[in-house]
Amino acid sequence: MTVIAFSGVHRRVPAALGVCLFSFAAFWIAQRAAQVSMIDLMVYRAEGATVRAGGDLYALRTTTAQLPTTYPPFAALLFTPLTLLDTADLRTLATAGNLALLVAFVRLSLRLVGHTRVDTVWWVTAAAVWCEPVWTTLRYGQINLLLAVLVLGDLTRRPGDRLAGLGIGLAAAVKLTPALFAVFLLATGVLTHRAGGSGALWLRHARGAAIAFACATLLAAAVLPYDSWRFWSCMVFRAGRVGHAEETANQALRGVLARAMHTPEPGAAWVVSAVLVGAAGLAAAVAAELRGQRAWAVLGCAVTALLISPVSWSHHWVWCVPLVLLLAVRGHRAGAAGTLLVFCSYALWWVPHGAGRPELGQGAAELLLSGLYAAAGCGFLLRLPRAALRPSRTSRTA
């Protein structure tokens, strides 16, 4: 029986790998045929060049779209090596790197949901490359997959690992949104401690993330003192610097409300909704974690962060990959199919968008299409409390 099973694995893996490589090749051809600009990658390169030249990082406007610097100064430090390559080589390397990161992300996602078959990694990756968030991440040359791998790699480590927190801390130093994962760990540890447990593992994990974030941020401050002061004292509070809130690509609550209210700034309505969704989502994630439902907890935290962020572009929603896998593995087939359809439909681009800000005049049907990601995220959070009440599959002592 063992020999038969081993032979079956040997047949499945090459077939799955072959399909994945074929999918990657087709994807590469499609991206080249679409003449993708990888515009965000060009912004990263310009940031690295500004650091090397000693320029004003947050006065930068680059590419034909005149895009600004939006990330903390530590990110710009990491982008300096990009200036060593010409544009063509940089685009090729970024595409290949993102495809490799996608494989790693799928592998980590399957580990998170408890699925261990090797061939499944290749089958899922072959399909995942075509979903809108992943396609757009590669189209723009974005770093979403890198940040997701850092976070998910951190959260799937063995309990008590010495490097616990490093991935979350570095991801938060590059882009602030992943910091919510550290808050999630801290809240879980504190609640466990108050309930009579030690909470040590969660608190140590949160502390590791805080230390990694602080070290990266202080390094940036030492190398780029003026830019660091300007970012942390001013730019971090300017949500509008990254684009108009109502843009169709903005799949955060703020974007949905801006379009629904036909206003460029939803103001108090967004603040209230973000606080309520943030508190409810984080509470549900912590409850799931305390019940041993790590996968539900992690994805609940990820979806909450995406919803309450001032701007969550469609390509930030690469977390749809483990989201669909979790629903499928846990037997929620209708939910998995519906979520898969949402993120593979490209429906948010079916509505008028672009020059002239037509998003401010959307009708009911257009509002529905342009808010599908946020709706899927809210639907997942509504499902999360029921998952938190299930008996633990794996015990996590702390």
Salt bridges, closest charged atoms under 4 A:
ASP56 OD1 - ARG230 NH1 3.18
ASP119 OD2 - ARG12 NE 3.50
ASP119 OD2 - ARG117 NH2 2.74
ASP154 OD1 - ARG157 NE 3.70
ASP154 OD1 - HIS205 NE2 2.79
ASP161 OD1 - ARG157 NH1 3.72
GLU246 OE2 - ARG357 NE 2.58
GLU265 OE1 - ARG254 NH2 2.86
GLU289 OE2 - ARG294 NH2 2.61
